[in-house]
Amino acid sequence: MSSSASRRTILWFRRDLRLADHPALLAATQNDAVIIPTFIWSPDEGGAWKPGAAGKWWLHQSLAALDNALRDLGSRLIVRRGNALEELRRLAAETKAQAIYWSRQYEPTAAKRDSKIEKELREDGLEVHTFNGALLFEPWEIANAEGEPYQVFTAYWRNCSKQLRRQAPSGAPRKLQAPGRWPESVELEALQLEPSVDWVGGLRENWTPGEGGARAQLERFLDRSLGHYADQRNRPDVEGTSRLSPHLHLGEISPGQILHAMDQNPDSDGREMPASRRSFLSELGWREFAHHLLHHFPHTVDQPLRDQFAAFPWKDDSKLLRAWQKGRTGYPIVDAGMRELWTTGWMHNRVRMVAASFLVKDLLIPWQRGAEWFWDTLVDADLANNTLGWQWTAGCGADAAPYFRIFNPVSQGQKFDPLCDYVRKWVPELRELPDRYVHAPWEAPDSVLAEAGVKLGQQYPEPIVDHAEARNRALAAYEKIKKKSQ
Ligand code: FAD
């Protein structure tokens, strides 16, 4: 069939920037249809949470990688910007497309916009087909015995685990049918996704965005770290986790592909522990749970799920917030994490919990300020996961850490960075200190500090708060809202 006689379909790429295991693409390519792969940059349509700086950098690289991969199949990516509905209408008219295919998004504002677009396009006489390209379970598929959304992870995941489908993911198409003439496309550079200041050197050094990079990272994880995941996932000083989060966020890899690869990679050297697979799988489960919660409780992006926290006596303090953002709190594990974040766009999960806890409990700064900073600086910034992470830490979300359990940044450092390698890497000012003082340099005698070249209060700060006092203050603040809600 010649391309002029074929059915023409717009494949609207959003957060599914891959070609393999792509249900929308697979369905669109049936019957040799002509495909017009399209990306539309409409940052204002996601609500208040416009893509942050690190996320935009990643998006640029990922779109470039997708365009290259499409060109290998005889196709290309059409890039547009502006109102998504108008651009889709224009594109459909220009290309005489009969159908539009996309993968569903679940964030409240995006989902609402998509419903409107779907309705309007149908009224225009276009076919619209949407698919699940991102999750193992769509948020509405799982409910408790009363038909209500879950608010406790273990019960949610137990239910999911019973229904987990394990099927071989589809491969990428070998060729894509191109239209006789391509519609107009703007240059990727015109979207200005990359920051003008060169802060991204560390991002470039640490990551390979795109489907190929995601696949390579998965293989590396399966080879090197999965076997030890249960033991090492809490250690920021080793490569104990998958680092797949930014790839998952933009859909460069699907959770189904990860599951399948894990099943295909049986114990290669006899050391595989079932506990590690279970533990890793349940982290993917937290991602599912985060989407479930955000779908059912859309207000949680900036309001606490547990109402009593609306009256929490937070203390917004820009100077303390700035010290936290810059990694200058005087608590080495917190500072190491915040500097890792600034340099690489990523922070280890254990350190995210410690650094976030320090902000909301030691400094009493509202969790929303932390969520905003993470949103702008994380390459994996994800509305569902970030909201869950912050509400969990602040104690105001579903299945959250109890408020009174307050992380001690010194003992957390000693426990999870026992050789001090992580702190020494990111806080080089403390590199020469003996291990026993690295996580609490203020405890070192003057002579030890002098010998290590550490000048507290000068090149490395004194602690900006006393943890023991801060802990008491936080507990007293919590008592206030507890009393009010009784
Ligand atoms: P792995 O341990 O290899 O886990 C595999 C995958 O499971 C991850 O890639 C991620 O998709 C998912 N996952 C793991 N832990 C969690 C979790 N606690 N919640 C939800 N999904 C999880 N994750 C994000 O992807 N984006 C965010 O914006 C984000 N913000 C966070 C903010 C705070 C305050 C906290 C405490 C956690 C946040 N997380 C976020 C969750 C978690 O820290 C990261 O997903 C994880 O560190 C990514 O590293 P990894 O891919 O090596 O994880």
Boltz pocket constraint, residues with backbone or C-beta under 6 A from the ligand:
constraints:
  - pocket:
      binder: B
      contacts: [[A, 233], [A, 241], [A, 242], [A, 243], [A, 244], [A, 245], [A, 246], [A, 248], [A, 249], [A, 280], [A, 283], [A, 284], [A, 285], [A, 286], [A, 287], [A, 288], [A, 290], [A, 347], [A, 348], [A, 349], [A, 350], [A, 352], [A, 353], [A, 356], [A, 374], [A, 378], [A, 380], [A, 381], [A, 382], [A, 383], [A, 385], [A, 386], [A, 387], [A, 388], [A, 389], [A, 390], [A, 393]]
      max_distance: 6.0
